[in-house]
């Protein structure tokens, strides 16, 4: 299966990705994800700002999508842990993200994700996570 088909299959397999309305495309071997703005994603209506859980889930799904493309084993990687840095409010507009595979070993991957709205140089949030690629017993 080619990388584009792998990415499409990953996106189609997750009900939560469908709920968020997330999409993704390949630029070379890099996944660029998009989260279109929807009112239901607002967490603070006074600002209005996107919910922090939505930002975190979007970045986690971006990391998993990148791993699915880079390491197509047919098995979904499992999240071990994530740390999220909220850098500025996510305003009521589209959100974008890109994952950087910092280290991919035989069993564990270390991934860094940044998401932005207007420019990648001004990220809204960042995620650092560890993911289990396969469980060998």
N, C-alpha and C positions, 0 to 999 in steps of 0.2 A: 504494500500500500504506500503511495507517495505521501509526502508531508502535508499537502493541502487536504487530501482525503482523510488523513489521520486527524488533522485539526478539526475538520467538519464533523467527524465521528465523535471526537471528544466533546465538542460543543453540544451536539445533539443528545448525548448520553446523560446530561445533567439537567434535572428539572429546575434546580436553583439558577443555573445559567439562563434558562428560558424565562424564569420569573424576573430576573434582573433585566433581561433584554440585552444582555451582553453579546457582542459579536467580536470576531477577531480575524485578522488577515496575516499573511506571511509576507515579509519583506526580506528576501533571501531566506535565511534560516531563523530569523527573528520574528516572534509573534508580537503583533501590536494589537492590543485589545481596546475596544470602545464600549463605553457604558453610556447610552443615550439618556439624557435627562428625562425624568418622569417625576411628577409631583409626589407620587407615593414613596419616593426614595428620600424625601426631606425628613431630617431628624429634628432640626430647629427651625420652626416656621418664622421666628422673629428676624432671622438674618436674611433670607432663608439659606440653610446649609444642608448638604447631604448628610445622612446618618453615618456615624463613624463605623457602625457594623457593616453598612453597605460598602464603604471604602475598603475595609479590611477583607470582606468576602470577595470583592472584585479583584483585589490584588492577589489573594490566594488562588482564585480561579485562573488568573493570568499566569501565575507560577506553574500551576498544574498543567495548563495548556502548553506552555513552553517545554515542560518535561515530557509531555505526551508526544510532542513533535521530535524532540531531540533523542529520546530514549523510547522508541515505539515497541514496547514489550507486549502490548495488548492488555496489560494490567494497569489499573489506575494507581498512581503513586499515592501513598498515604501521608498525611500531614503528621509530623512528629511534634514540631512547635513552630510558632511564629512570634515575631516581635514587630509591632507596628509603631511607627513614629508619625504622629499627626503634626504636620508642619504649618498648615494654614487651613482655613475653612474651605471645604469643597462647595463652591457656589452653585446656584441653580442653572447649570449648563452641562454639556457633555463632558465626560471624563475619559482619559486615555491612559494606558499603562503598557509598560514593556518590562520583561524579565531578563535578568542577567544570570546565567548559570555560573556561579562562582567556582564551584567544585562539584563534579559528578563522579562519585566512586562506584564501586560494584553494588553497594547496597543503599548508600545515603547520598543525597544531593543537597547542596547548600545554594540557595537561590536568593537573589536580591531583586526586588520589584520597586519601581517608582511610578507614581501616577501623577498626571498633570492635567490642566485644563487648557490654558492658552499656549504654554511653551514648556518643553521638557526641562528647560533651565530653571523653571520655578515650580518644583514639585509640590503637590498638595499633601502627599503622604508617601511613606516608604515602608516596605516590608522586608524583613530578613527571616528566612525560614529554612527548616530542615525537613526533608521529605524522604520517606522510606520507599525505595524503588522496588525492592523485592524482599521477601521474607524467607530466608534460607534457614531451614531447621535441621 
